[in-house]
């Protein structure tokens, strides 16, 4: 528990240092205000942007900077495991992601008078956020430079994140429904539409796939990319500490 608190404190210290918290609050207020006072714009646009694009850009940028400046975890942390680091960093990101969630729910329920299942919306929002925080972390890990990371952002956004926007607006034929499941954003978008519209927008098989595949993608990225990186990071940190002692 003390290790978890230590990592969380370090994360939030870096979120303040690199203005991540300020950026997320500003964007959340802007989106919520636009959602409230310009009702002609579909709220799903802001929900999709917040959960599919923001975590990928914001948290991977923070991760990349921390990695370069060696502020990724507290230097005094010796006994943590890679899984503990991943869980703690994901939790800190999810705490920040609660800011837009709360603002959007307040607007949708009390200003737009929408009848949505807040609990189910929260579960879908949570799953989508975890999915894209892990995606963002993965992009930051595999990027060797800021140029490569920028190209990775553009590639992910164009190839994967824009798909649910197109699908929600009827720009993608239903015949491609099962082809697009390679996109985590598309899977999250399916679930958001079910909650938002309140009826079976997609076939039940596709809805089940949208849940199951997101868990599978999270597991695969975590255990085959994120976890190996953190294991090597911890070994490097301990070796550096041993050198300092000697």
N, C-alpha and C positions, 0 to 999 in steps of 0.2 A: 504493500500500500504506500509506503514511504517513497519507493522508487517511482510509482505512478504519479504521485504528487510532485516529485522532483522534475519529472519529464514534462508534466503539464505546465508547471511554473515556467520552465525553460521555454516551452512552446509559446506561451502567452507573452513572455518577455520579448521573444523574437517577433511575434505578431505586432507588438507595439513598436519595436525598434524599426521594423521594415514597413510600417504603415499598413500592414495587411488588415488589421482590425478597422482602421479608419476607412480604407477603401471599401470593405464589405458593408460597413454601416451606411456609407454614402450611397452606394449602389442600391442597397435594400430600401432606403428611404425614397430614392428617386423612382424605383420601380413601383413601390407601394403607392406613392403619391400619384404616379401616372395611372396606375390601375384604378385608383379611387376617383380621380377627377376627369379622366378621359375614358369613359365607359365603352367607347367604340372600339378600343383595342382589346383583343382577346387576352384575358389574364394568363392563359396557357403559355403565351409567348414569354412572359416574365418568369413563369414557373420553370419552363424548359431552359431558358437562358441561365437561371440561377443554379439549377441542379446539374445541367449537362456541360456548361461552358465555364462558369465561374470557378468551380472546384478544380477543374483541370488547369486553368491558367493561374489562379490565385495561389493555391496551395502548392502546386509544382514549382512556381516561381520562388515561393518562400523556401521550399525544400532545397532548390538548386542553390540559392544564395547561402543558406545555412551550411550546405555541403561544401561550398567554395570557401567560406569563412571559418569553417570548422566550429560552428556553433550549433550543430545538429542536436546534440544532447549534452546534459551537464557533464563537465570533465571529471567530476568526482564519482560518476556512475560506474561501478565496477562489476556488480553482480547481476545486472539486468540481462535478460535473454532477448534475442531478436524479436520474438513474439510479443514480449512485454513492450518493447519500443514501438512496434507496429500498432498494437492496440492503443497505447497511450497517445500516439500522434494522431491516429484516426479519431479517437475520442475528442481530442482538443479541436480538431477540424470540425467535428460534428457539433460541438458546443457553439462555435462561431456560426455554423449553418442554421442554428436555431433562431438567429436574429431575423433573417428574411422570412423564415417560416412563420414566426409569431406575427410579424407585420402583415404578411399576405393573408393569414387566416382572419385577423381582425378586420381587414378591408373587405374580404369576401363575405364574411358573415354579417358584419354590422353596417357596412356601407353599401355593398352590392346586393345584400340580402339573399345571398346564395344559400341553397340548402345542400350542404355537403357533409359527408361523414368525416368529421375532423380526425377521428382516431385512425381510420383507414388511410386518409390523406397523409397523416403523420408517418405511418408505417411505410408507405410508398416513397415519401419524401426522404425518409431515413435510408432506405435501401438504395435509392438513386444517388444520394449524397455519398454513401460509403463506396458505391461502385465507382463514382467519378473522382473521389479523393484517391482511391487506389490507382485509377487510370492516370491521374495527374502525377502521382508519386512515381509510377512506372516510367512515364515520359521523362521525368527529371532524372531518374537513375540512368536511363539508356542514353541520355543526351550528354555528349562530351563537351559541348560549348553552347553559348547562348544562341548562336546561329542555328545549330542543329535543333535546339529546343523550340525555337520560333517556327522552324519548318515543321516540326512534329505537331505543334499546336494547330497550324493551318491545315495540315493533313488530317488530323483527327476531327477538327471542326467541320471541314468540308465533306470528308468521306463518311463521318459517323454522326456528328451532332446535329447537322441540318436535316437529316432524314426524318426525325419525328415532326419537325416543322412542316415539311412537305406533306407527310402522311396525314397530319391533322387537318390540313387544308384540302385534302382530296387530290393532291397532285401526283400521288403514287398509286397506280392501279392495285386493287386487292390481290391480283395474281402474284404480286411480289411480296406478300405478307410474310411468308415463311423464308424467303431468301434474305430478307433484311435483318433476321435475328442475329446476325454477326455483329450488329451494332448495339452496344450496351445502352446508348441513348434511346434507340428505337424501342428496346424492351421496356425501359422506364417510362417512355412516352405512352405506350399501350396501357400501362397501369394507371397513369395519371388521367388519361381520358376516361377510363372506366369510373373513377371516383368523381371526376369533374362533371361528366354528363349524367351519371347516376343510372346508367343502363348498359346492357351488354353491347358495347361498341365493337368488340372483336370476338371471334370464336373462342369458346372456353378453352380449347386446346392451346391457342395462342396465348391466352392469359396465363395459363399454367406454365407454359414454356418461358414466358416473360419473367416469372418469379424464379423458376428453377435455374435458368441459364445465367441470371445475374449472380446467384450464389456460386455457380460453377466458375464464372469468369473471375469473381472476387477471389475464390480459392486458388485458381490457377495462377493468377497474377501475383497473389500474395506469397505463395509457397515456391514459385519457380523464378520470380524476379525480385520482389521486394525483400523477402526473408533472406535469401542468399546475400543480398547487398548488405543488409544490416548485420548479418553474421560476420562478414568480412570487415565491416566498419568497427564492430566491437573488438575484434581481434587486433585491428590496427590501433585502436584507442588504447587497449591494454598494453600492447608492445611499446607504444610511445611513452606510456606512463612508466613502464619498466626502465626504459632508457633514461627518463628523467631522474628516477631514483638512483640508478647506477652512476 
